[in-house]
Amino acid sequence: MLLILRGEDSLELIEKNRTIHSDKELVFFKKEEFDIQIYEDLPENDSLPMYIDIPMDFLNQVRENNSRVMIRNGNLAKAEVLAKEYQLYLGKYRRLCTIHGLSQEIKKTDFFALRNDFPFDENQKLWKKIKIQRKELKKLNNLYQKHLRLTVSTENVIRRQKIHFPELTERMSKLCNFNLNMLPVYVFTYSRLSIPGQDNIVGISTIIEHEGLFTSDSPDFRQKYPRLNGKKWALSVHLKRGVSGKILSHELGHLYYLYHHWEEYKDYIEGQGQYYMMGGHGENDPSGAAAELAEKRILPK
């Protein structure tokens, strides 16, 4: 879906076909079938056990990859924050158990039997404290696992896209912003991807011109699409979990075309006026055509 946002006047800008000024924001979406043959995912029931240190090797590897490549895993930051929060709270719970000489997995009956010589009220208070901390620990564990799965899914689709169309991967890795700084692309995966008025979306690409630079984050965009992650001075792609590398190539095809034909495409939108089809896939829409070429492993011009 393609939207032109201009603060409070965004809807009027579209409906009345006014002249486009600053803070232009382009958002694409595509509804398609998944490529089931290369669908790969972590089972929902494959749960990480509680009370153990989080294995950080995978997250460390993704962080290293992000530092070396221009198509980056956007889910990493949230997963790392949650991993640290869980690890800190696990340390707090461990200290509580250690102070009182308790096993981290102790059951209620065993707890009261072990502490039979202690005052009943004291035991009740301590058990309540253990229950509260366990509940919070479980909540953090589940949240971390959710974002770990999304991070894994993102890493998988980035790998698949590179296999699907390596030339596009290479070209996207050489983009520069208007200030000549490198212009990375952050890929975000969601369990459910939607925007107001559109549900069950497979992919969205975001490119914004804000303060004279390309970005995928701006105040207007955050207000309009609070559930989508943007990245300052970088482009972004948003995907439903488990999609194929071909879908990511499609979204990158949109971005590749728009990067090279930004002013030309804005003129195209204005020329179409009320007949412009939102989403970038109207008849003879050059951005949609570029995305479909990318699916076929043909580099858009």
The 8 nearest C-alpha neighbors of each residue, nearest first, counted from 0:
[[278, 1, 27, 28, 277, 26, 279, 2],
 [0, 2, 278, 26, 277, 27, 25, 279],
 [1, 3, 25, 26, 4, 24, 0, 277],
 [4, 2, 24, 23, 25, 9, 5, 13],
 [5, 3, 9, 24, 23, 6, 2, 22],
 [6, 4, 9, 8, 22, 7, 23, 3],
 [5, 7, 8, 219, 9, 4, 22, 218],
 [6, 8, 9, 5, 10, 4, 219, 11],
 [9, 7, 11, 6, 5, 10, 12, 4],
 [8, 10, 4, 5, 12, 11, 7, 6],
 [11, 9, 13, 12, 8, 14, 4, 7],
 [12, 10, 14, 8, 13, 9, 15, 16],
 [13, 11, 9, 17, 10, 16, 15, 14],
 [12, 14, 16, 10, 11, 15, 9, 3],
 [13, 15, 11, 16, 12, 10, 273, 17],
 [14, 16, 17, 12, 11, 13, 273, 10],
 [17, 15, 13, 12, 14, 272, 18, 273],
 [18, 16, 12, 15, 19, 13, 11, 14],
 [17, 19, 20, 16, 269, 12, 15, 13],
 [20, 18, 17, 21, 23, 12, 269, 265],
 [19, 21, 18, 22, 23, 5, 17, 4],
 [22, 20, 23, 19, 209, 5, 208, 210],
 [23, 21, 209, 208, 5, 24, 4, 207],
 [24, 22, 208, 3, 21, 207, 4, 25],
 [23, 25, 207, 3, 4, 206, 22, 2],
 [24, 26, 1, 2, 206, 205, 207, 3],
 [25, 27, 1, 205, 0, 204, 2, 203],
 [28, 26, 0, 203, 204, 1, 278, 279],
 [29, 27, 203, 0, 202, 278, 200, 204],
 [28, 30, 202, 201, 31, 200, 203, 27],
 [31, 29, 201, 200, 28, 32, 202, 199],
 [32, 30, 29, 33, 201, 200, 246, 202],
 [31, 33, 34, 30, 201, 35, 242, 246],
 [34, 32, 35, 242, 31, 243, 38, 241],
 [33, 35, 243, 36, 37, 32, 38, 242],
 [34, 36, 38, 37, 33, 243, 242, 32],
 [37, 35, 34, 38, 39, 33, 243, 242],
 [36, 38, 35, 39, 34, 243, 242, 159],
 [39, 37, 35, 36, 241, 34, 242, 243],
 [40, 38, 37, 241, 41, 152, 155, 35],
 [39, 41, 42, 241, 152, 38, 148, 151],
 [40, 42, 43, 148, 45, 39, 151, 152],
 [43, 41, 45, 44, 40, 46, 148, 39],
 [42, 44, 45, 41, 46, 40, 145, 148],
 [45, 43, 42, 46, 41, 47, 144, 141],
 [46, 44, 42, 43, 47, 41, 48, 144],
 [47, 45, 44, 48, 43, 144, 141, 42],
 [46, 48, 49, 45, 144, 140, 141, 53],
 [49, 47, 46, 50, 51, 140, 45, 52],
 [48, 50, 51, 47, 140, 137, 136, 52],
 [49, 51, 89, 48, 52, 103, 104, 93],
 [52, 50, 49, 53, 48, 89, 47, 86],
 [53, 51, 54, 86, 50, 89, 49, 55],
 [52, 54, 55, 51, 82, 86, 85, 47],
 [55, 53, 56, 52, 57, 58, 51, 82],
 [54, 56, 58, 57, 53, 59, 82, 60],
 [57, 55, 59, 58, 54, 60, 61, 53],
 [56, 58, 60, 59, 55, 61, 54, 62],
 [59, 57, 61, 55, 60, 56, 62, 75],
 [60, 58, 62, 56, 57, 61, 55, 63],
 [59, 61, 63, 57, 58, 62, 56, 64],
 [60, 62, 64, 58, 63, 59, 65, 57],
 [63, 61, 65, 59, 60, 64, 58, 66],
 [62, 64, 60, 66, 61, 65, 59, 67],
 [65, 63, 61, 67, 66, 62, 68, 60],
 [66, 64, 62, 71, 63, 67, 68, 61],
 [65, 67, 63, 64, 68, 62, 69, 71],
 [68, 66, 64, 65, 63, 69, 62, 71],
 [69, 67, 65, 70, 66, 64, 71, 172],
 [68, 70, 183, 172, 71, 184, 67, 65],
 [71, 69, 184, 68, 183, 185, 172, 72],
 [72, 70, 185, 65, 69, 186, 184, 73],
 [71, 73, 186, 74, 185, 75, 153, 154],
 [74, 72, 187, 185, 186, 75, 71, 76],
 [75, 73, 150, 187, 72, 76, 77, 78],
 [74, 76, 78, 73, 77, 150, 72, 79],
 [75, 77, 79, 78, 74, 80, 73, 72],
 [78, 76, 80, 79, 75, 74, 81, 146],
 [77, 79, 75, 81, 146, 80, 76, 147],
 [78, 80, 82, 76, 77, 81, 75, 83],
 [81, 79, 77, 83, 82, 78, 84, 76],
 [82, 80, 84, 78, 143, 83, 79, 85],
 [81, 83, 79, 85, 80, 84, 78, 143],
 [82, 84, 86, 80, 81, 85, 87, 79],
 [85, 83, 81, 87, 86, 82, 88, 80],
 [84, 86, 88, 82, 83, 87, 139, 89],
 [85, 87, 89, 83, 84, 88, 82, 90],
 [88, 86, 90, 84, 89, 85, 83, 91],
 [87, 89, 91, 85, 90, 86, 84, 92],
 [88, 90, 86, 92, 91, 87, 85, 93],
 [91, 89, 93, 87, 88, 92, 94, 86],
 [90, 92, 88, 94, 89, 93, 87, 95],
 [93, 91, 89, 95, 94, 90, 88, 96],
 [92, 94, 90, 96, 95, 91, 97, 89],
 [95, 93, 97, 91, 96, 92, 98, 90],
 [94, 96, 92, 98, 93, 97, 91, 99],
 [95, 97, 101, 93, 99, 94, 98, 100],
 [98, 96, 100, 94, 99, 95, 93, 101],
 [99, 97, 95, 96, 100, 94, 101, 93],
 [100, 98, 96, 97, 101, 95, 94, 102],
 [99, 101, 97, 98, 96, 102, 95, 103],
 [102, 100, 96, 99, 97, 103, 105, 98],
 [101, 103, 105, 104, 96, 100, 97, 93],
 [102, 104, 105, 96, 101, 93, 50, 92],
 [105, 103, 102, 106, 50, 101, 49, 96],
 [106, 104, 102, 103, 110, 109, 107, 101],
 [107, 105, 109, 108, 110, 104, 111, 102],
 [106, 108, 110, 109, 111, 105, 126, 112],
 [109, 107, 110, 111, 106, 112, 105, 113],
 [108, 110, 112, 106, 107, 111, 113, 105],
 [111, 109, 107, 113, 108, 112, 106, 114],
 [110, 112, 114, 113, 108, 109, 115, 107],
 [111, 113, 109, 115, 114, 110, 108, 107],
 [114, 112, 110, 111, 115, 109, 116, 108],
 [115, 113, 111, 116, 117, 112, 110, 122],
 [114, 116, 112, 117, 113, 111, 118, 119],
 [117, 115, 114, 118, 113, 119, 112, 111],
 [116, 118, 114, 115, 119, 122, 121, 120],
 [119, 117, 121, 120, 122, 116, 115, 114],
 [118, 120, 122, 121, 123, 117, 115, 116],
 [121, 119, 123, 122, 118, 124, 117, 125],
 [120, 122, 124, 118, 119, 123, 125, 117],
 [123, 121, 125, 119, 120, 124, 126, 118],
 [124, 122, 120, 126, 121, 125, 127, 119],
 [123, 125, 127, 121, 122, 126, 128, 120],
 [124, 126, 128, 122, 127, 123, 121, 129],
 [127, 125, 129, 123, 128, 124, 122, 130],
 [126, 128, 130, 124, 125, 129, 123, 131],
 [127, 129, 125, 131, 126, 130, 124, 132],
 [130, 128, 126, 132, 127, 131, 133, 125],
 [131, 129, 133, 127, 128, 132, 134, 126],
 [132, 130, 134, 128, 133, 129, 127, 135],
 [131, 133, 135, 129, 134, 130, 136, 128],
 [134, 132, 136, 130, 135, 131, 129, 137],
 [135, 133, 137, 131, 136, 132, 130, 138],
 [134, 136, 138, 132, 137, 133, 139, 131],
 [135, 137, 133, 139, 134, 138, 132, 140],
 [138, 136, 140, 134, 135, 139, 133, 141],
 [137, 139, 135, 141, 136, 140, 142, 134],
 [140, 138, 142, 136, 137, 141, 85, 143],
 [139, 141, 137, 143, 138, 142, 136, 144],
 [142, 140, 144, 138, 143, 139, 137, 145],
 [143, 141, 139, 145, 144, 140, 138, 146],
 [142, 144, 140, 81, 146, 145, 141, 139],
 [145, 143, 147, 141, 142, 146, 140, 148],
 [146, 144, 142, 148, 143, 147, 141, 149],
 [145, 147, 149, 78, 143, 148, 144, 150],
 [146, 148, 144, 150, 149, 145, 78, 143],
 [149, 147, 151, 146, 145, 150, 152, 144],
 [150, 148, 146, 152, 151, 147, 188, 153],
 [149, 151, 147, 74, 153, 148, 152, 75],
 [150, 152, 148, 154, 149, 153, 155, 147],
 [153, 151, 149, 155, 150, 154, 148, 241],
 [154, 152, 150, 156, 155, 151, 188, 72],
 [153, 155, 151, 157, 152, 156, 150, 158],
 [154, 156, 152, 158, 153, 157, 151, 159],
 [155, 157, 159, 153, 158, 244, 154, 160],
 [158, 156, 160, 154, 159, 155, 153, 161],
 [157, 159, 155, 161, 156, 160, 154, 162],
 [160, 158, 244, 156, 162, 161, 157, 163],
 [161, 244, 159, 163, 157, 162, 158, 248],
 [160, 162, 165, 158, 159, 163, 164, 168],
 [161, 163, 159, 160, 164, 165, 158, 244],
 [164, 162, 160, 161, 244, 159, 245, 165],
 [163, 165, 296, 161, 166, 167, 162, 160],
 [166, 164, 161, 168, 167, 162, 169, 163],
 [167, 165, 169, 168, 164, 170, 298, 161],
 [166, 168, 170, 169, 165, 164, 171, 298],
 [169, 167, 165, 171, 166, 170, 161, 172],
 [168, 170, 166, 172, 167, 171, 165, 173],
 [169, 171, 167, 172, 173, 168, 166, 174],
 [172, 170, 168, 173, 169, 174, 167, 255],
 [171, 173, 69, 169, 170, 174, 168, 70],
 [174, 172, 171, 170, 175, 169, 181, 182],
 [175, 173, 182, 171, 172, 181, 176, 170],
 [176, 174, 181, 182, 179, 180, 173, 177],
 [175, 177, 179, 178, 180, 182, 181, 213],
 [176, 178, 179, 212, 175, 213, 211, 180],
 [177, 179, 176, 180, 212, 175, 211, 181],
 [180, 178, 176, 175, 177, 181, 182, 174],
 [181, 179, 176, 175, 178, 182, 177, 174],
 [180, 182, 175, 176, 174, 183, 179, 173],
 [183, 181, 175, 174, 233, 176, 180, 184],
 [184, 182, 69, 233, 70, 181, 234, 185],
 [183, 185, 234, 70, 235, 233, 71, 69],
 [186, 184, 235, 71, 73, 72, 70, 234],
 [185, 187, 236, 73, 72, 235, 237, 71],
 [188, 186, 237, 73, 74, 238, 236, 153],
 [187, 189, 238, 240, 239, 153, 149, 237],
 [190, 188, 239, 191, 240, 192, 238, 149],
 [189, 191, 240, 239, 192, 188, 149, 145],
 [192, 190, 189, 239, 193, 199, 240, 200],
 [191, 193, 200, 239, 189, 199, 190, 198],
 [194, 192, 198, 200, 197, 199, 191, 195],
 [193, 195, 197, 196, 198, 224, 192, 226],
 [196, 194, 197, 193, 224, 198, 223, 226],
 [195, 197, 194, 198, 193, 199, 0, 200],
 [198, 196, 194, 195, 193, 199, 200, 0],
 [199, 197, 193, 200, 194, 196, 192, 195],
 [200, 198, 193, 192, 201, 191, 197, 30],
 [201, 199, 192, 30, 198, 193, 202, 29],
 [200, 202, 239, 30, 238, 29, 31, 199],
 [203, 201, 238, 28, 29, 237, 200, 239],
 [204, 202, 28, 27, 237, 236, 26, 238],
 [205, 203, 236, 27, 26, 250, 235, 237],
 [204, 206, 26, 235, 215, 25, 234, 236],
 [205, 207, 215, 25, 234, 214, 24, 213],
 [208, 206, 24, 214, 215, 213, 23, 25],
 [207, 209, 213, 212, 23, 22, 214, 211],
 [208, 210, 22, 211, 212, 207, 213, 214],
 [211, 209, 212, 208, 22, 21, 213, 214],
 [210, 212, 209, 208, 213, 177, 21, 22],
 [213, 211, 208, 209, 210, 177, 214, 176],
 [214, 212, 208, 207, 232, 176, 209, 206],
 [213, 215, 232, 233, 207, 231, 234, 216],
 [216, 214, 229, 234, 206, 207, 230, 205],
 [215, 217, 229, 231, 230, 214, 220, 221],
 [216, 218, 220, 219, 221, 209, 215, 231],
 [219, 217, 221, 220, 222, 216, 6, 223],
 [220, 218, 222, 217, 221, 6, 223, 4],
 [219, 221, 223, 217, 222, 218, 224, 216],
 [222, 220, 225, 224, 218, 223, 219, 217],
 [223, 221, 219, 220, 225, 224, 218, 217],
 [222, 224, 220, 221, 219, 225, 4, 195],
 [223, 225, 221, 226, 227, 222, 220, 194],
 [226, 224, 221, 227, 222, 223, 220, 228],
 [227, 225, 224, 228, 194, 221, 193, 192],
 [228, 226, 225, 224, 229, 237, 221, 194],
 [229, 227, 226, 230, 187, 225, 216, 237],
 [230, 228, 216, 215, 227, 235, 231, 221],
 [229, 231, 216, 215, 233, 232, 214, 234],
 [230, 232, 216, 214, 233, 215, 229, 217],
 [233, 231, 214, 213, 230, 215, 212, 182],
 [234, 232, 214, 183, 182, 231, 230, 184],
 [235, 233, 184, 215, 214, 206, 205, 185],
 [236, 234, 185, 184, 205, 186, 215, 204],
 [235, 237, 204, 186, 203, 187, 205, 185],
 [238, 236, 187, 203, 202, 188, 186, 204],
 [239, 237, 202, 188, 201, 187, 240, 189],
 [238, 240, 201, 189, 192, 188, 191, 190],
 [239, 241, 190, 188, 189, 242, 238, 152],
 [240, 242, 38, 152, 39, 40, 239, 243],
 [243, 241, 33, 240, 239, 246, 38, 34],
 [244, 242, 245, 246, 34, 156, 37, 33],
 [243, 160, 245, 159, 247, 156, 246, 163],
 [244, 246, 248, 243, 247, 294, 160, 249],
 [247, 245, 249, 248, 244, 243, 250, 242],
 [246, 248, 244, 250, 249, 245, 160, 251],
 [247, 249, 245, 251, 246, 250, 293, 294],
 [250, 248, 290, 246, 252, 294, 247, 293],
 [249, 251, 247, 253, 252, 248, 204, 290],
 [250, 252, 254, 248, 253, 249, 255, 247],
 [253, 251, 290, 249, 255, 250, 293, 254],
 [254, 252, 290, 250, 251, 256, 286, 255],
 [255, 253, 251, 257, 252, 256, 258, 250],
 [254, 256, 252, 258, 253, 257, 251, 259],
 [255, 257, 259, 253, 254, 258, 260, 286],
 [258, 256, 261, 260, 254, 259, 255, 253],
 [257, 259, 255, 256, 261, 260, 254, 174],
 [258, 260, 257, 256, 261, 255, 300, 254],
 [261, 259, 257, 263, 258, 262, 264, 256],
 [260, 262, 257, 264, 263, 258, 259, 265],
 [263, 261, 265, 264, 260, 266, 257, 267],
 [262, 264, 266, 260, 261, 265, 267, 257],
 [265, 263, 267, 266, 261, 262, 260, 268],
 [264, 266, 268, 262, 267, 263, 269, 261],
 [267, 265, 269, 263, 264, 268, 270, 262],
 [266, 268, 264, 270, 265, 269, 271, 263],
 [269, 267, 265, 271, 270, 266, 264, 275],
 [268, 270, 266, 272, 271, 267, 265, 16],
 [269, 271, 267, 268, 272, 266, 275, 265],
 [272, 270, 275, 268, 274, 269, 267, 273],
 [271, 273, 269, 274, 270, 275, 16, 268],
 [272, 274, 275, 271, 16, 14, 13, 15],
 [275, 273, 271, 272, 276, 270, 268, 281],
 [274, 276, 271, 273, 272, 268, 277, 281],
 [277, 275, 281, 274, 278, 279, 280, 1],
 [278, 276, 1, 0, 279, 275, 2, 280],
 [0, 277, 279, 1, 27, 280, 28, 276],
 [278, 280, 287, 1, 277, 286, 281, 0],
 [281, 279, 287, 278, 284, 282, 276, 286],
 [280, 282, 276, 284, 279, 283, 275, 287],
 [281, 283, 284, 280, 276, 287, 285, 288],
 [282, 284, 285, 281, 288, 280, 287, 286],
 [283, 285, 281, 287, 282, 286, 280, 288],
 [286, 284, 288, 287, 283, 289, 264, 279],
 [285, 287, 289, 288, 253, 284, 279, 256],
 [288, 286, 280, 290, 279, 289, 284, 285],
 [287, 289, 285, 291, 286, 290, 292, 284],
 [290, 288, 299, 292, 286, 287, 291, 252],
 [291, 289, 252, 249, 253, 293, 287, 292],
 [290, 292, 294, 288, 293, 289, 249, 287],
 [293, 291, 297, 289, 295, 294, 290, 288],
 [292, 294, 296, 290, 297, 295, 252, 291],
 [293, 295, 291, 249, 292, 296, 245, 248],
 [296, 294, 292, 293, 297, 291, 245, 164],
 [295, 297, 293, 294, 164, 292, 298, 163],
 [298, 296, 292, 293, 295, 299, 294, 164],
 [297, 299, 293, 300, 296, 167, 292, 166],
 [300, 298, 289, 292, 297, 256, 293, 252],
 [299, 298, 256, 289, 259, 255, 297, 260]]
